[in-house]
Amino acid sequence: MSCADPFRLAGIATAIAALLVGSVDATARSCAALVGRGTTVTEADGICRVSGVLRPVAGSRIGYQLWLPPHTTWSGRMVMLGNGGYSSRLPLTAMTEQLARGAAVVATDTGHDGDDPNFALGRPQAIVDWGWRAVHVSAVAARRVTTRYYGRAPRYRYFNGCSTGGHQALMEAQRFPSDFDGIVAGAPGAARVRLNAAFLWQYRANHAAGDDARAILGQRELALLQQGALAACRTNNGSAAGGLAGDAWLNDPAACRFDPGVLACEPGRVEPCLSAEQVAAARRMYRGAVDPRSGARVTNPWLPGSEAGWAAYLSDGGRPQPARTSFWRVWAFANPAWSWWRFDFGRDLDHVLHTLSSVIDAVDPNLERFRASGGKLLHYHGLADPVVSPLDSTQYHAAVAARMPTTDWYRLFLAPGMGHCGGGPGFTRFDSQQAIEAWVEQGRPPDRLIARPTDPSADATRPLCPHPVRAVHIGGDPEHADSFACRRTTGTTQNKRIREKTA
């Protein structure tokens, strides 16, 4: 390579960036001046809203929106917010909240319209867009436009998302470590191939072979299972499990050894119970998918205490087929006649992992480049999550920690009694954005997150502690977070259970 080549390449990169944004002007101090190829704007109340379309490769069309507060109120921050599921919807409520805090806010449609994976039918580049490209190129474009508008680059750049947004967060840390200074990854559906395989396993576990017409366990039975798990394992609350003895959720669900057989119907039993077929189905679901060749578990199961929420992914929107059927028919096998009853959790899962994992899975534990860049990663997961198993998060954290120290730049918080990205009976409301900003901008690592109950009228607070420590009551008013300390506990099998690896 000649000495001039690096400069030529830099020029090409600049030209590409200009093409993406639609203009090469160095500075555009007015909203109207941001209009360009693929870029439109609207302005009201001093807020400039930019709508852009990016076409980084043939077959790709990525939309994004960037909301810019007035010059006088801009905080110097750029915040990108993540998506949910396979939906192209922008997180408008969260965008409005961050805009009110003075941030330039950006989000993307991930390169498609709609919320079913069939958006990729005939559009293979749309899978890449959804998997990783849309967030990255939208972040690059938004940074450039923000810099042009204010005449200076964002001082701090953040990404915050949950579920698919958490997946996007980890993908950014792994692939593009210089895009953001601070990243919040909530309940990441990052092992996406295995997550969809887990949904498929739940469906098949809950139906007799070949019978799509009748589910073995319905909502009533799932609620009964949850009640049984709580009755069996809540006795550990308040001791080694942390929290309080009276908590209505499981503080250490990974240690729960609940056998649904205790709910089996017996002669003379009058209370609700489960048939032998239902008990067998429940045991399959608690176990997780198994490779028939080795008997090894290949997907993570959901934890006891989350059962009532499983119904949402036991079928595809109530239709007699597994959740995310389009993922398998369009993404994995390109076969509209694909049958879930013929899927092999050994050979077929291996095939899909080989063809799709490198594009859509964010499971690489090598975050050395993100760490070296000075990035901070705040990761959280509800322990009553019925959509993405908390074991996905604890295993990923353990894999990263096995490679490098994590305390100074990566912390995982587990929220007992919290469902998927929020909700549930536990302490589920906390300000992850404020915490990541304090960490990045002030060097204050989050030793605890102060959380409140789901009910906004409740005044109680409790700390969420960085894994593997947990909140232990040390005396005083149990309604106040200061009455708890983050401590390692003994006498529980949680730490062993959460480190179990999938095959």
C-alpha positions as CSV (number, residue, x, y, z in Angstrom):
1,M,0.0,0.0,0.0
2,S,1.4,3.4,-0.9
3,C,1.7,6.3,1.5
4,A,-1.2,8.1,-0.1
5,D,-3.5,5.1,0.3
6,P,-4.6,5.9,3.9
7,F,-5.6,9.4,2.9
8,R,-7.5,8.0,-0.2
9,L,-9.3,5.6,2.1
10,A,-10.2,8.3,4.5
11,G,-11.6,10.4,1.7
12,I,-13.7,7.5,0.5
13,A,-15.0,7.1,4.1
14,T,-15.8,10.8,4.3
15,A,-17.7,10.6,1.0
16,I,-19.7,7.6,2.1
17,A,-20.6,9.3,5.3
18,A,-21.7,12.4,3.4
19,L,-23.8,10.3,1.1
20,L,-25.5,8.7,4.0
21,V,-26.4,12.0,5.6
22,G,-27.1,13.8,2.4
23,S,-24.7,16.8,2.7
24,V,-21.1,17.6,3.0
25,D,-21.5,21.0,4.6
26,A,-19.2,21.4,7.6
27,T,-21.7,23.3,9.7
28,A,-25.4,23.8,9.5
29,R,-26.6,26.0,12.3
30,S,-30.3,25.9,11.2
31,C,-32.7,23.1,11.0
32,A,-33.5,23.8,7.4
33,A,-29.9,23.6,6.4
34,L,-29.9,19.9,7.3
35,V,-32.2,19.0,4.4
36,G,-30.3,16.8,1.9
37,R,-30.4,13.6,-0.1
38,G,-32.6,11.2,1.9
39,T,-33.0,13.7,4.7
40,T,-36.1,15.8,5.6
41,V,-36.7,18.0,8.6
42,T,-39.5,19.6,10.6
43,E,-39.1,22.3,13.2
44,A,-41.5,23.3,16.0
45,D,-41.0,25.0,19.4
46,G,-37.2,25.2,18.7
47,I,-36.9,21.4,18.3
48,C,-35.5,20.1,15.0
49,R,-36.7,16.7,13.9
50,V,-34.6,15.0,11.3
51,S,-35.9,12.0,9.3
52,G,-33.3,10.2,7.3
53,V,-33.0,7.2,5.0
54,L,-29.7,5.4,4.7
55,R,-28.8,2.9,1.9
56,P,-25.4,1.6,2.9
57,V,-25.6,-1.4,0.5
58,A,-27.9,-2.5,-2.3
59,G,-31.1,-4.0,-0.9
60,S,-30.9,-2.0,2.4
61,R,-33.1,0.8,3.3
62,I,-32.7,2.1,6.9
63,G,-34.8,4.8,8.4
64,Y,-33.9,6.8,11.4
65,Q,-35.2,9.9,13.3
66,L,-33.0,12.4,15.2
67,W,-34.6,14.9,17.5
68,L,-32.4,17.9,18.3
69,P,-33.3,20.3,21.2
70,P,-32.6,24.0,20.9
71,H,-29.0,25.1,20.9
72,T,-29.3,26.8,24.2
73,T,-30.7,23.7,26.0
74,W,-28.6,20.9,24.5
75,S,-26.8,19.0,27.2
76,G,-24.0,17.9,24.9
77,R,-25.3,14.3,25.0
78,M,-26.5,12.1,22.2
79,V,-28.7,9.2,23.3
80,M,-29.8,6.4,21.0
81,L,-32.7,4.2,22.1
82,G,-33.3,0.6,21.2
83,N,-36.2,-1.3,19.7
84,G,-38.5,-4.1,20.8
85,G,-38.9,-7.5,19.2
86,Y,-38.8,-7.4,15.4
87,S,-40.8,-4.1,15.3
88,S,-39.9,-1.1,13.3
89,R,-41.7,1.2,15.7
90,L,-39.6,3.9,17.3
91,P,-39.6,4.3,21.1
92,L,-41.4,7.6,20.9
93,T,-42.2,7.9,24.7
94,A,-38.6,7.3,25.7
95,M,-37.4,9.6,23.0
96,T,-39.6,12.4,24.3
97,E,-38.3,11.8,27.8
98,Q,-34.7,12.1,26.8
99,L,-35.4,15.1,24.6
100,A,-36.8,16.8,27.7
101,R,-33.6,16.2,29.5
102,G,-31.7,18.1,26.8
103,A,-30.3,15.2,24.8
104,A,-30.1,14.8,21.0
105,V,-32.1,11.6,20.6
106,V,-32.0,9.0,17.8
107,A,-33.7,5.8,17.0
108,T,-34.0,3.6,13.9
109,D,-36.6,1.4,12.2
110,T,-33.9,-1.3,11.9
111,G,-34.4,-1.3,8.1
112,H,-37.9,-2.5,7.7
113,D,-41.6,-1.9,8.4
114,G,-43.8,-4.1,10.6
115,D,-43.2,-6.4,13.5
116,D,-43.1,-9.9,12.0
117,P,-39.8,-11.5,10.9
118,N,-41.4,-12.1,7.5
119,F,-40.2,-8.6,6.6
120,A,-37.0,-10.3,5.3
121,L,-38.9,-12.3,2.7
122,G,-36.9,-11.7,-0.5
123,R,-34.8,-9.1,1.3
124,P,-31.7,-10.9,2.8
125,Q,-30.0,-7.6,3.6
126,A,-32.9,-6.7,5.9
127,I,-31.7,-9.5,8.2
128,V,-28.3,-7.9,8.4
129,D,-29.9,-4.5,8.9
130,W,-31.9,-5.8,11.8
131,G,-29.0,-7.8,13.2
132,W,-26.4,-5.1,13.5
133,R,-26.1,-2.6,10.6
134,A,-29.1,-0.3,11.2
135,V,-28.1,0.8,14.7
136,H,-24.5,1.4,13.7
137,V,-25.1,3.4,10.5
138,S,-27.9,5.4,12.2
139,A,-25.6,6.2,15.1
140,V,-22.8,7.4,12.7
141,A,-25.3,9.5,10.7
142,A,-26.8,11.0,13.9
143,R,-23.5,11.9,15.3
144,R,-22.5,13.7,12.1
145,V,-25.8,15.6,11.8
146,T,-25.7,16.5,15.5
147,T,-22.2,17.9,15.0
148,R,-23.2,19.9,12.0
149,Y,-26.2,21.4,13.8
150,Y,-24.5,22.4,17.0
151,G,-21.1,23.2,15.5
152,R,-19.5,20.7,17.9
153,A,-19.5,16.9,18.4
154,P,-21.6,15.3,21.1
155,R,-19.5,15.2,24.3
156,Y,-21.0,12.0,25.5
157,R,-22.8,9.3,23.4
158,Y,-25.1,6.7,25.0
159,F,-27.1,3.7,23.9
160,N,-30.0,2.5,26.0
161,G,-32.3,-0.4,25.2
162,C,-34.1,-3.5,26.6
163,S,-35.1,-6.8,25.0
164,T,-34.1,-6.4,21.4
165,G,-32.8,-3.1,22.5
166,G,-30.6,-5.0,24.9
167,H,-29.5,-7.2,22.1
168,Q,-28.6,-4.1,20.1
169,A,-26.7,-2.7,23.0
170,L,-24.5,-5.8,23.3
171,M,-24.0,-5.9,19.6
172,E,-22.7,-2.4,19.6
173,A,-20.3,-3.1,22.4
174,Q,-19.0,-6.2,20.6
175,R,-18.8,-4.9,17.0
176,F,-18.5,-1.1,17.2
177,P,-16.9,-0.3,20.5
178,S,-16.2,3.4,19.6
179,D,-19.9,4.2,18.7
180,F,-20.9,4.9,22.4
181,D,-19.2,5.9,25.6
182,G,-21.9,4.3,27.8
183,I,-24.3,1.4,27.0
184,V,-27.3,0.1,28.9
185,A,-28.3,-3.4,28.0
186,G,-31.6,-4.5,29.5
187,A,-32.8,-8.2,29.4
188,P,-30.9,-8.7,26.1
189,G,-32.4,-11.2,23.7
190,A,-28.8,-11.5,22.5
191,A,-28.6,-15.3,21.9
192,R,-31.3,-14.8,19.3
193,V,-31.1,-18.2,17.6
194,R,-31.3,-20.1,20.8
195,L,-34.0,-17.8,22.2
196,N,-36.2,-18.6,19.2
197,A,-35.4,-22.3,19.7
198,A,-36.4,-22.0,23.3
199,F,-39.8,-20.6,22.2
200,L,-40.1,-23.5,19.8
201,W,-39.3,-26.0,22.6
202,Q,-41.9,-24.5,24.8
203,Y,-44.5,-24.9,22.1
204,R,-43.7,-28.5,21.4
205,A,-43.4,-29.3,25.1
206,N,-46.9,-28.0,25.5
207,H,-48.5,-30.0,22.7
208,A,-48.9,-33.7,21.9
209,A,-46.7,-34.6,18.9
210,G,-48.3,-33.3,15.8
211,D,-51.3,-31.8,17.6
212,D,-51.5,-28.1,17.1
213,A,-55.2,-27.8,18.1
214,R,-54.8,-28.4,21.8
215,A,-52.4,-26.9,24.3
216,I,-51.7,-29.0,27.3
217,L,-51.1,-26.1,29.7
218,G,-53.2,-23.0,29.5
219,Q,-53.1,-19.8,31.4
220,R,-54.9,-21.3,34.5
221,E,-52.3,-24.1,34.7
222,L,-49.4,-21.7,34.2
223,A,-50.7,-19.5,37.1
224,L,-51.0,-22.7,39.2
225,L,-47.4,-23.6,38.5
226,Q,-46.3,-20.1,39.5
227,Q,-48.2,-20.3,42.7
228,G,-46.7,-23.7,43.4
229,A,-43.1,-22.5,42.8
230,L,-43.7,-19.5,45.0
231,A,-45.1,-21.7,47.8
232,A,-42.2,-24.1,47.5
233,C,-39.3,-21.5,47.4
234,R,-40.4,-18.3,49.1
235,T,-39.2,-19.7,52.4
236,N,-35.6,-18.8,51.3
237,N,-36.5,-15.1,51.0
238,G,-35.0,-12.9,53.6
239,S,-32.0,-15.2,54.4
240,A,-29.3,-16.2,51.9
241,A,-31.6,-15.3,49.0
242,G,-31.7,-11.7,50.2
243,G,-34.6,-9.3,50.4
244,L,-37.3,-9.8,53.0
245,A,-39.1,-13.0,54.2
246,G,-42.4,-11.5,53.2
247,D,-41.5,-10.7,49.6
248,A,-44.2,-11.9,47.3
249,W,-41.6,-13.0,44.7
250,L,-38.5,-15.2,44.6
251,N,-35.3,-13.3,45.4
252,D,-33.2,-16.4,44.3
253,P,-35.3,-18.2,41.7
254,A,-32.2,-20.0,40.2
255,A,-31.9,-21.9,43.5
256,C,-35.6,-23.0,43.5
257,R,-36.0,-26.7,43.2
258,F,-39.7,-26.9,42.4
259,D,-41.1,-30.1,41.1
260,P,-44.6,-29.6,39.4
261,G,-45.4,-33.2,40.5
262,V,-46.5,-31.8,43.9
263,L,-49.5,-30.4,42.0
264,A,-50.5,-33.7,40.5
265,C,-54.2,-34.6,40.8
266,E,-54.8,-37.5,43.2
267,P,-58.0,-39.2,44.3
268,G,-60.0,-37.0,46.7
269,R,-58.0,-33.9,45.9
270,V,-60.4,-31.0,45.5
271,E,-58.1,-28.0,45.0
272,P,-56.8,-27.1,41.5
273,C,-54.3,-29.7,40.3
274,L,-52.5,-30.9,37.2
275,S,-53.1,-34.1,35.2
276,A,-50.2,-36.5,34.6
277,E,-49.9,-35.1,31.0
278,Q,-49.7,-31.5,32.4
279,V,-47.1,-32.4,34.9
280,A,-44.9,-34.0,32.2
281,A,-45.3,-31.0,30.0
282,A,-44.3,-28.7,32.8
283,R,-41.2,-30.7,33.6
284,R,-40.2,-30.5,29.9
285,M,-40.6,-26.7,29.9
286,Y,-38.6,-26.2,33.1
287,R,-35.8,-28.3,31.7
288,G,-35.2,-26.4,28.4
289,A,-34.5,-27.8,25.0
290,V,-32.3,-30.9,24.8
291,D,-30.0,-32.1,22.0
292,P,-31.3,-35.6,21.2
293,R,-27.8,-36.8,20.3
294,S,-26.2,-36.1,23.7
295,G,-29.0,-35.2,26.1
296,A,-27.3,-31.9,26.8
297,R,-29.4,-28.7,27.3
298,V,-29.1,-26.4,24.3
299,T,-31.4,-23.5,25.4
300,N,-31.9,-21.8,28.8
301,P,-35.2,-22.5,30.6
302,W,-37.1,-19.7,32.3
303,L,-36.9,-19.5,36.0
304,P,-39.5,-20.5,38.6
305,G,-41.7,-17.6,39.5
306,S,-42.2,-16.4,35.9
307,E,-44.6,-19.1,34.7
308,A,-47.7,-16.9,34.4
309,G,-46.0,-14.9,31.7
310,W,-45.0,-17.9,29.5
311,A,-48.3,-17.8,27.7
312,A,-47.3,-14.8,25.6
313,Y,-44.8,-16.9,23.7
314,L,-46.4,-20.4,23.8
315,S,-47.9,-19.7,20.3
316,D,-47.6,-17.2,17.5
317,G,-50.2,-14.5,18.5
318,G,-52.7,-17.1,19.4
319,R,-52.4,-19.0,16.1
320,P,-51.8,-22.7,16.2
321,Q,-48.1,-22.4,15.5
322,P,-45.0,-21.6,17.5
323,A,-43.9,-18.0,18.3
324,R,-41.7,-16.5,15.6
325,T,-42.6,-19.1,13.0
326,S,-41.6,-16.6,10.3
327,F,-38.1,-16.6,11.8
328,W,-37.7,-20.3,10.9
329,R,-39.5,-20.2,7.6
330,V,-37.9,-17.1,6.2
331,W,-34.6,-16.5,8.1
332,A,-33.4,-19.9,9.0
333,F,-34.6,-22.3,6.2
334,A,-36.1,-20.1,3.4
335,N,-38.9,-22.7,3.2
336,P,-42.5,-21.7,3.6
337,A,-43.4,-25.3,4.1
338,W,-41.0,-25.7,7.1
339,S,-42.6,-27.8,9.8
340,W,-41.9,-27.2,13.5
341,W,-42.6,-30.9,14.2
342,R,-39.7,-32.1,12.2
343,F,-37.2,-29.7,13.8
344,D,-34.2,-31.4,15.4
345,F,-32.7,-29.6,18.4
346,G,-29.4,-31.1,17.6
347,R,-28.7,-31.2,13.8
348,D,-31.1,-28.5,12.8
349,L,-30.1,-26.1,15.5
350,D,-26.5,-26.6,14.7
351,H,-27.3,-25.7,11.0
352,V,-29.1,-22.5,12.0
353,L,-26.4,-21.4,14.4
354,H,-23.9,-21.9,11.6
355,T,-25.8,-19.8,9.1
356,L,-27.3,-17.1,11.3
357,S,-25.4,-16.7,14.5
358,S,-22.6,-14.6,13.1
359,V,-25.2,-12.1,11.8
360,I,-27.8,-11.8,14.5
361,D,-26.3,-13.2,17.8
362,A,-24.6,-10.8,20.1
363,V,-22.8,-13.4,22.3
364,D,-19.1,-12.7,21.8
365,P,-17.6,-12.3,25.3
366,N,-14.5,-10.5,23.9
367,L,-15.2,-6.9,24.9
368,E,-11.6,-5.9,25.2
369,R,-11.9,-3.2,22.5
370,F,-14.9,-1.6,24.3
371,R,-13.1,-1.8,27.6
372,A,-9.9,-0.3,26.1
373,S,-12.0,2.6,24.6
374,G,-13.1,3.6,28.1
375,G,-16.7,2.4,27.5
376,K,-19.0,1.5,30.4
377,L,-21.6,-1.2,30.2
378,L,-24.6,-1.4,32.6
379,H,-26.5,-4.6,32.1
380,Y,-29.7,-5.5,33.9
381,H,-32.2,-8.4,33.9
382,G,-35.4,-9.2,35.8
383,L,-35.3,-12.5,37.6
384,A,-39.0,-13.1,36.9
385,D,-38.6,-12.5,33.1
386,P,-40.9,-14.8,31.1
387,V,-39.5,-13.8,27.7
388,V,-35.7,-13.9,27.9
389,S,-34.2,-16.2,30.5
390,P,-32.1,-14.4,33.1
391,L,-29.6,-17.3,32.7
392,D,-28.7,-15.8,29.3
393,S,-27.4,-12.7,31.1
394,T,-25.6,-14.4,34.0
395,Q,-23.9,-16.7,31.6
396,Y,-22.8,-13.9,29.3
397,H,-21.5,-11.9,32.3
398,A,-19.6,-14.9,33.5
399,A,-18.1,-15.5,30.1
400,V,-16.8,-11.9,29.9
401,A,-15.5,-12.0,33.5
402,A,-13.6,-15.2,32.6
403,R,-11.6,-13.2,30.1
404,M,-11.0,-9.9,31.9
405,P,-11.8,-8.0,35.1
406,T,-15.2,-6.3,34.8
407,T,-15.8,-4.3,38.0
408,D,-14.5,-1.0,36.6
409,W,-16.4,-1.0,33.3
410,Y,-19.1,-3.7,33.2
411,R,-21.7,-4.5,35.9
412,L,-24.8,-6.7,35.8
413,F,-27.8,-6.0,38.0
414,L,-30.5,-8.7,38.7
415,A,-33.9,-7.5,39.7
416,P,-35.9,-10.0,41.8
417,G,-39.6,-10.0,41.0
418,M,-39.2,-8.0,37.8
419,G,-40.7,-9.2,34.5
420,H,-39.5,-8.5,31.0
421,C,-38.0,-5.0,30.9
422,G,-40.3,-3.9,33.7
423,G,-43.4,-4.8,35.6
424,G,-43.9,-7.6,38.1
425,P,-44.4,-7.6,41.9
426,G,-40.8,-6.6,42.7
427,F,-38.8,-3.4,42.7
428,T,-38.8,-2.7,39.0
429,R,-38.4,1.0,38.4
430,F,-34.9,2.6,38.3
431,D,-33.1,5.2,36.3
432,S,-30.5,3.3,34.2
433,Q,-29.8,6.3,32.1
434,Q,-28.9,8.5,35.1
435,A,-26.6,5.7,36.4
436,I,-24.7,5.3,33.2
437,E,-24.2,9.1,32.8
438,A,-22.8,9.3,36.3
439,W,-20.5,6.5,35.6
440,V,-19.2,7.9,32.3
441,E,-19.2,11.6,33.1
442,Q,-18.3,11.6,36.8
443,G,-16.5,8.4,37.2
444,R,-19.0,7.1,39.7
445,P,-19.6,3.4,39.2
446,P,-23.1,2.2,40.2
447,D,-22.6,0.3,43.4
448,R,-26.4,0.0,43.6
449,L,-29.4,1.1,41.7
450,I,-32.2,2.5,43.8
451,A,-35.4,0.8,42.6
452,R,-39.1,1.4,43.3
453,P,-42.1,-0.9,42.9
454,T,-44.0,-1.1,39.7
455,D,-46.9,0.8,41.2
456,P,-45.9,4.5,40.8
457,S,-47.8,5.5,43.9
458,A,-45.7,3.3,46.1
459,D,-42.9,5.1,48.1
460,A,-40.8,2.1,49.1
461,T,-37.2,1.8,47.8
462,R,-34.8,-1.0,47.6
463,P,-31.3,-1.4,46.1
464,L,-30.5,-3.6,43.2
465,C,-27.0,-4.8,43.7
466,P,-24.2,-5.7,41.1
467,H,-24.1,-9.4,40.5
468,P,-23.2,-11.6,42.3
469,V,-24.0,-9.7,45.5
470,R,-27.6,-9.1,46.6
471,A,-29.6,-6.8,48.8
472,V,-29.6,-8.0,52.5
473,H,-31.7,-6.4,55.1
474,I,-29.5,-5.1,57.9
475,G,-32.1,-3.5,60.1
476,G,-34.2,-0.4,60.1
477,D,-37.3,0.5,58.0
478,P,-37.6,-2.2,55.3
479,E,-39.4,0.4,53.1
480,H,-36.1,2.3,52.7
481,A,-33.1,1.3,50.6
482,D,-30.7,2.5,53.2
483,S,-31.9,-0.5,55.4
484,F,-30.3,-2.9,52.9
485,A,-26.6,-3.6,52.2
486,C,-25.2,-5.2,49.0
487,R,-23.5,-8.4,50.3
488,R,-22.3,-11.7,49.1
489,T,-24.4,-14.4,50.7
490,T,-23.7,-18.1,51.4
491,G,-25.9,-21.1,51.8
492,T,-27.6,-20.7,48.4
493,T,-27.1,-22.6,45.1
494,Q,-27.8,-19.6,42.9
495,N,-24.2,-19.0,41.9
496,K,-23.7,-22.6,40.9
497,R,-27.0,-22.7,38.9
498,I,-26.5,-19.5,37.0
499,R,-23.1,-20.6,35.7
500,E,-24.4,-23.7,34.1
501,K,-23.5,-23.5,30.4
502,T,-25.7,-24.4,27.4
503,A,-24.2,-27.1,25.2
